[in-house]
Amino acid sequence: MALINVATREIHCKVVYYGPGMGGKTSNLQYIHTQVPKEAKGDLLSIATETERTLFFDFLPLDLGTVGPKDRKFQVRFHLYTVPGQVLYERTRTAVLNGADGVVFVADSQKHKMEENLKSLRELANNITKNLGKNFRDFPIVLQYNKRDLKNVATVEEMDRYLNPPTVNLGWQRYGAVAYTGEGVLDTLKAISKLVISKL
């Protein structure tokens, strides 16, 4: 849920990068952090234990403008988080997802990772519905099909068939990506940012 800071005239929105382990969530945040001007971003922080970590930073997107009536404009500050994707960290994922205004689901495009993608997406749906009390179909979600540069990747149509099926009519925006090089990363970020702002 977005938080309003009247003193700084900012609305704070939380976006969580969610998906299976080693899918590219961390690479997304690291790349985004390198692209945001220094004066508009916070430090990239890592909340780590011996076996898991969550990355976090906040930034003020300079090209998204302001929201609100003319005499009371507010800038939107985004707080971006990753969650650990490994199966045993469901509790941490649930905790980090709490209060989220939008989600980027980072799917691994390799064919042998499809089942992991599906399990992670089902868990996300469950967490949004049961733990956040939100309607999964209406929640701002953008899909990113990452690792498109590797061999043995599913086609975009195959990815859609499993993760964004037209028969279910979710109609999520989706972007192909190679997160470690930055390909598709900013397009994905812009899409989720616009969706979140449109819900404010």
N, C-alpha and C positions, 0 to 999 in steps of 0.2 A: 504494500500500500504506500503510495507516494506521501512523503512528508513535506510540509510547507514550513520554511524558515522565513518568517516575516521580517526579521531584522536584516537578513542579507538579500531579501527578495529573491529567494531561490526555492524551487520545488525539487526535492530529492527523489529520484526514481532508482529502483534496484532492478538490474538485469542479471540473470543467472545463466551461465553457459553450462549446459547439462548434456550428458551423453555417456557412452561406454568408456571404460578405461583406455587410455592411450589413443583416444580418438582425435585429439588436437585442440582441446579446450584451452590448455595452458599456452600453446603456440598462438592461439587467437589473441589472448590478452597481452602476451608479450609483444606481439606485433603492433597491436593497437596502441599500447603504451609508448612505443617508439615513434608513432606517427602524430600523437597529440602534442601541440606546443607546450613547452615547459610551464608557461605561466597559467595554463588552463587545466593542469592535471595534478593529482596528488602522487605520492610515492607508490610504487608497486610493492605491495606487502604480501608476505607469504605466512600464513598461519599453518605451522607444520608440527606434526608429531613424528615419532620414529617411522611410521608406516604410511602416513597420508599427508596431503597438504591442500590448502585452499588458497588461491590467489585472489587479491582484491586491489582495486584502485578506483578512484573517482575522478571524473573530469567534467569540464564544462564545454560542451560542443559549441564551437564558435559559429557554425553555419546553420544551426537549427532555430535561431532566433528566440523569441519570447512568447509566453502565453499569458492570457488574461485580458481584461478590459484595458483600454488605452491609458487610463489614469493609474492603473495598478498592475503594470507588467512584471512578470516574474521570469527569470531565466531558469532553465531546467538543467540540473546537475545529475549526471548519471553515475551510479555506483555499480561497477562490473565485478562479478564474482565467478569463479569456477568452483566446481564441486569435484571431489575425488570420484572417479568412475568405477573403481573396483567394487565388486558385488558386496563385499562385507561392510562397506561404509554407507549403507542406506540411511542410518541415523544421522550421519553428518550431512548427507545430501538433503534430508528433510529439514534439518535445522537451517542450513544455508538458504534453502528455497523459501523459508518463512518470510513473508513480507515482500516477496518479489512482485514486480509490476509487469515483467515480461521474461521470456525464456528464449535463448538460442539453443536449439537442440543440435549438437554437433555429432553427426553420424559418420562412421568410418565406411568409406565406399568399397572396401575390399569385400568380395563375395563371401568369404568365410566368416566375416564379421556381422552378417545380416541378422543372425539370431540374437547376438549381443545387442545390436541396435534396437531390435524389437522389444527385448526384455527391458531395456533402459527406458524406451518410450512408454511402455505399459506402466512401469513404475512411476514415471513422471505424471502420467494421467491420474494414477491413483493418488499421488501426493497432492496434486493440485485440487482434486475433488475432495478427498477426505481430510487432508491436513490444512489446506488453505481455505476450504469451503467455497471454492470457485467453480464455475462451469468450465470444464476443460475445452469445450468447443468454442467458447467466447474469449478464452484467455489469449493474450498476445504471444504467439509463438512463431518463430521463423526457423526453418530447417536449413542446416548447412551440410552439404554432402562433401565431406573433406577427403583428402588424400587422392584426388582425382589424377595425380601424376603417376600413381603406382600401376603395376601390371595387375591383371586379374581383378579389375574393379567392375562392379555392376554398372549397367547403363543407368542414366538418369531415369529412364522409364521404369526400369526394374526397381530402383530405389523408391520411386513414387508408388509403385504397386504395393510395396510393403509398408512404407512409412507415411505416405500421403495419398491414399487410394481415392480416386475420383468417386468410387461407389459410396464412400463414407461422407464425401462432400465437405471435408474440412477446409480445402482450398488454401492451405498454408503457402506462403511464399517460400521458395527454396533456391539456394545458391550453391553452385559448385565451387570448390575451394581447394587450395593448397596452402594451408594455414602458415606453415613455416616460411614460405616465401611472401606471404601476404595476399596471394591471389584470392579474390572473393571475400576477404575478411572485412574490408571496409564497407562493401556492398551489403553484407549481412548485418553489420552494425547499424548502418543507416536505415535499413528496413525495420529492424526491431525498434530503433529509436522513434521512428515515425509512428509505428503502431502504438507504442506506449504513450506518446504525446497525444495521439488522437483519442485515447481513452481518458485523458485527464479532464 
